[in-house]
Amino acid sequence: MGKEEVERIKKIFEDLELNPEYLEHEEVVTSEEAARLRGFELKQGVKAIIFTNGEEFVVVDVPGDKKVDVGKVAYELGWSKSKMRMATTEEVLKISGCVIGGVPPFGHKNKIKILVDKGIFDNEESDFNIGLRDKSVKIKTRELKVVFDGVGAKVGDFVR
């Protein structure tokens, strides 16, 4: 649980010849805790939130200081906004292989659609958990874009 995702993400970085800085720290669950503990601005964090319409799942990656606009996500996916909800703790674990707070923006256990808010690219550096609540990475955002392009993530406006 989570360890496989850490290794999967490290392999993605290695295959793309990227050199992020790996961090180990106390467990964090919220973006606010992560920013405070890591010493970064909240907006540099990438929040990965999993949503479902009851049949399909999507991970929505947004800057740590923003909230997902469910209407924009539903519209992008062609889902009914009234049927869209955040995935439960159990669903998050089943789909991503991680517990809430450790979910990475990509590299999940199961293939899942990825939507990335364009605001992430406003930062020079980004940080996020990589499968476990006590393991994260700091990476140049331009390198993170290479990863998102490689995994077929859709970039757009997905925040309120």
C-alpha positions in Angstrom: 0.0 0.0 0.0 1.7 3.2 -1.2 5.2 1.6 -1.4 4.6 0.3 -4.9 3.5 3.8 -6.0 6.6 5.3 -4.6 8.7 2.9 -6.7 6.5 3.4 -9.7 6.9 7.2 -9.6 10.7 7.0 -9.0 10.8 4.7 -12.1 8.8 7.3 -14.2 11.3 10.0 -13.2 14.2 7.7 -13.9 12.9 6.7 -17.4 12.4 10.4 -18.3 15.9 11.2 -16.9 14.4 13.7 -14.4 16.1 14.5 -11.1 13.6 15.5 -8.4 14.6 15.9 -4.8 13.1 13.1 -2.7 11.9 14.2 0.8 11.1 12.1 3.9 9.2 13.8 6.8 6.5 13.3 9.4 3.2 12.0 8.0 0.9 14.7 6.5 -2.7 14.5 5.4 -3.6 18.1 4.3 -1.9 20.5 1.9 -1.5 23.0 4.7 0.4 20.5 6.9 2.6 19.5 4.0 3.5 23.2 3.1 4.2 24.0 6.8 6.3 20.9 7.3 8.2 21.1 4.0 8.8 24.8 4.2 7.1 25.6 0.8 4.3 27.9 -0.1 0.9 26.3 -0.1 0.4 27.1 -3.8 3.5 25.0 -4.7 1.9 21.8 -3.5 -0.1 19.6 -5.9 -3.3 18.3 -4.4 -4.5 15.0 -6.1 -8.1 14.4 -5.4 -10.1 11.5 -6.7 -13.7 11.9 -7.9 -16.2 9.4 -9.2 -19.6 9.5 -10.9 -20.3 6.0 -9.5 -18.9 4.2 -12.5 -15.7 6.0 -13.5 -12.9 7.7 -11.6 -10.7 10.7 -12.2 -7.8 12.3 -10.4 -7.9 16.1 -10.4 -4.6 17.8 -9.7 -4.8 21.4 -8.4 -2.5 23.8 -6.7 -2.5 23.3 -2.9 -4.1 26.7 -2.2 -7.1 26.1 -4.6 -10.3 24.0 -4.5 -11.6 21.8 -7.3 -14.6 23.3 -9.3 -16.8 20.2 -9.6 -18.9 21.8 -12.3 -15.9 22.4 -14.5 -14.6 18.8 -14.0 -18.1 17.3 -14.7 -18.4 19.4 -17.8 -14.9 18.3 -19.1 -15.7 14.6 -18.5 -19.3 14.7 -19.7 -20.5 13.6 -16.3 -23.6 14.7 -14.5 -22.6 17.2 -11.8 -25.3 15.8 -9.5 -23.8 12.3 -9.7 -20.2 13.4 -9.2 -18.6 13.1 -5.7 -15.3 12.7 -4.0 -14.2 9.1 -3.8 -14.6 7.4 -0.4 -11.5 6.4 1.6 -12.0 2.8 0.5 -12.4 3.7 -3.2 -9.3 5.9 -3.1 -7.2 3.0 -1.7 -8.6 0.6 -4.2 -8.1 2.8 -7.2 -4.8 4.5 -6.3 -3.2 2.0 -4.0 -2.7 4.9 -1.5 -4.4 6.3 1.5 -5.8 9.9 1.4 -3.0 12.3 2.0 -0.5 10.1 0.1 -2.2 10.0 -3.3 0.3 11.2 -6.0 -0.8 13.3 -9.0 0.1 10.4 -11.3 1.5 6.8 -11.1 -1.5 5.2 -9.6 -2.1 1.5 -9.1 -4.9 1.5 -11.7 -5.1 3.4 -14.9 -7.1 6.5 -14.2 -7.9 9.7 -16.1 -5.9 12.7 -14.9 -7.0 16.3 -15.1 -4.4 19.0 -14.2 -5.3 22.5 -13.4 -3.2 25.0 -15.4 -2.4 27.0 -12.3 0.1 24.3 -11.2 2.4 25.6 -14.0 2.5 29.1 -12.4 5.1 27.8 -9.9 8.8 27.3 -10.7 8.9 24.3 -8.4 6.2 21.9 -7.2 6.0 19.4 -4.4 3.7 16.5 -3.7 3.4 13.2 -1.9 4.4 10.2 -3.9 2.3 7.4 -2.5 2.9 7.6 1.2 2.1 10.4 3.7 5.7 10.7 4.8 7.4 10.6 1.3 7.3 13.5 -1.1 9.2 15.0 -3.9 10.2 18.5 -5.0 10.6 19.0 -8.7 11.0 21.7 -11.3 7.5 22.4 -12.6 8.7 22.3 -16.2 9.9 18.7 -15.5 6.5 17.8 -13.9 4.9 19.0 -17.2 7.0 16.4 -19.0 5.6 13.7 -16.8 2.0 14.9 -17.2 2.4 15.0 -21.0 3.9 11.5 -20.8 0.9 10.1 -18.9 -1.7 11.7 -21.1 -3.0 14.2 -18.5 -5.5 16.8 -19.7 -4.6 20.4 -18.7 -7.3 22.9 -18.2 -9.1 25.2 -15.8 -10.5 23.0 -13.0 -10.5 25.3 -9.9 -13.0 27.7 -8.4 
